[in-house]
Amino acid sequence: MSVYDPLIPEPSAHDSRDLERVQAEFEHASRPFLDSAATWLAWAILLPAAALITRRLPADAFAPVLLVWSAAILLGGAVEGVAIYRRAQRHAPTPLGSWALRVQGNLSLVALALSAFLLWRDLTWAIPGVWLLLLGHSLFMMSGLAFRPFRVAGILYQVGGIVSLAPLGIPLEAFAATAAVANLWIALSIWRRPATS
């Protein structure tokens, strides 16, 4: 018996049933958002493209960089918005799904605040890694309860974040590769998933 055993007790059968119930609820709430792989394919193209275009811009080109990322996010958001609207015609929203979206929105605000701080401290090279780590944590911890492939994507994002922050000089390349692979993995997993009612 180690000193950590009292802090992390062995799960009981009751604990396992609780976890299964939570996973079932998250899976049910996520169905409207996992009907189509189109959104994830769009992000797999748009995010890497924005990162690679940014890599070719001058380091002090703030306005063009802002324009590139705004265009990518607006275009990806439009694809996602259309998909969500279509799904809403077939699936009623759930309180858990609405709560999860609010949590994701809060995470985005945290990422924006950290990005602003890094801009202020002239550490813009670290922004891609911070976003990868935050997205990876969210995908692994919360989204993974709804759909197991999200856990793999979360790990990929976190590994990409570590590579991006490592002193290799390739933060945007690491972001592009990670976003492409992780989002393609999710899209493929949705496409291969058995149809649900």
Phi, psi and omega in degrees: 000129180265171180291343182271347183304317178296334180278329182235079182291158177296135180293139178267174177298324179296318178298320180296320178295321178299315180296318179298322179294317178297316180297321178296320179294317178295321179296317179297316181293333184273349185306318179298338184262358183235025180285327187225147178274357187300317181299315182290326175295320178298315179293328179295337178265312189290315182294313176298322180298316179297319180295317182288326175294317179301322181299331183271353180273155176300151184299331183260013182274072185295313183297312178298322179296316178299320179295316180299311183289325177297316179297316180297316182289321178294319179293313177297320177296325178294316177300315180294320180297317178298317181296317180295320179298317180295319180294325181297336177289336183253336184232131175284139178294152179246154177301324179294320177297319178295320178297317181297321178294323178294321178297318179296321177297320178296320178297322178296321177296320177298315180297320178295318179297316178296322178296318178298319178297317180294323175297316181298321181272008180059044178239044185299334180299338183273348184300313179302319180294320179297315179296320179297317180294317180293315178296320179297318179298316180296314180297319183289314188280310187261307182296330179297338175291330183274324189208112188305322178302337176298329180295318177297315179298322178298319177295317178300315179299318182291320176297317177299323178296319178296316178297319181297325181274347179292153182284058180254347179075023182230046184297318181286325176295319178296320178298313182299312181296317181295312181298320179295309184293314184294317181288326174294323177299315179295315180300315179296320180295322177292318181297324182274351183290140176299145179297141177241152181277000000 
